[in-house]
Every structure is written in structure tokens, then in C-alpha cells.
Amino acid sequence: MNKEEQVIRAFRDLFNKMVWLNKARMESSLKGYKSSEVHCVEYIGRNGDSNVTKLAESFYMTRGAITKLTKKLMEKGIIESYQKPDNKKEIYFRLTKQGKVINKVHEELHKEFQERDKAVFEQVSEKQFDSMLGFVEKYSRHLDAEIKKLDDICLK
């Protein structure tokens, strides 16, 4: 196995371990909500004027899938839609009171997970952080370019 394969496998394993470790707490604290719903709530809570297009781009999902997801969240009373007075065409989403509670629980869980993993991050130097972030950003830009190529092909 070459170094590229080792890095990709390590990222995948790391991500899978995090998901596995966090899963039980997430499910017990956010009972009745799917991961995709909670992450949609998180996005809407962090980003003003969220709409179907922005959500689809952020989650690399189709607009149709996001429409279904937001409809489900509205039915559950977690988000509501609104329009701006100067733009009656576009529909935006914001959190309801219940949505804000879910978002707060989710944020607290992330703080708990960060605290659990703090011992590792305290040992990482600024130079190591910069190196890791530089690699992740470079790889992300590469993947963005590959996604754009696919999008361009699909639009033809």
C-alpha cells in the first residue's frame, strides 16, 4: 500500500471511529431525528438565508433530496420557510424554537466530543496544525474541481 492509499484509509478509519464513538450519544440525545436532519438544522442555524440551493451545494445532494428533507423538518416543526419582501420567488429557511433547542443540544454534544479528544489536540504543534490544514484545503480544492467537472458534464 502506497502513502496515498495509507492517508485515504487513515482518514476513512478516523472518520468511521468518530462516527461510531459519537453515535450512541447522538442517538440518545437527539432521539427521533436522523443525522441528515440534525446536520441540516445545524447548517440553517449557522447560515442566514439558507435555501434549497445552498443546502444542496453544502451537502452534495440534489435539490429534490433537500426539498424532501426540508419538508420533513417543517412537518416536524423544526424549521419554517419565509420569503424576503424584495424577493417573493426564493424560499428561505430558519429554525423554529424547537429547531433552536435541537441545534443547541447538537452543539453541546460537539463540545463534549471536543473535550473528550482535547488530550490529542493539545499535543499538536501550530506547525503540525498548519500542515494538516494545508493538506486538507488542497485536497478539498481538488475534489471541488472534480465535482465541478462532473457537474459540467451532467449539464451538457
GIVEN-V374306 format. One record per backbone hydrogen bond with DSSP energy under -1.0 kcal/mol. CO is the residue of the C=O (numbers start at 1). NH is the residue of the N-H. If there is no record, write none. Layout:
co = <CO:CO>
nh = <NH:NH>
//
This chain:
co = <2:3:4:5:6:7:8:9:10:11:12:13:14:15:16:17:18:19:22:23:24:25:26:30:34:35:36:37:38:39:40:41:42:43:50:51:52:53:54:55:56:62:63:64:65:66:67:68:69:70:71:72:73:74:78:80:82:84:92:94:96:97:98:99:100:101:102:103:104:105:106:107:108:109:110:111:112:113:117:117:118:120:121:125:126:127:128:129:130:131:132:133:134:135:136:137:138:139:140:141:142:143:144:145:146:147:148:149:150:151>
nh = <6:7:8:9:10:11:12:13:14:15:16:17:18:19:20:21:22:23:26:27:28:29:30:33:38:39:40:41:42:43:44:45:46:47:93:55:56:57:58:59:61:66:67:68:69:70:71:72:73:74:75:76:78:77:96:94:92:87:82:80:100:101:102:103:104:105:106:107:108:109:110:111:112:113:114:115:116:117:120:121:122:123:124:129:130:131:132:133:134:135:136:137:138:139:140:141:142:143:144:145:146:147:148:149:150:151:152:153:154:155>
//
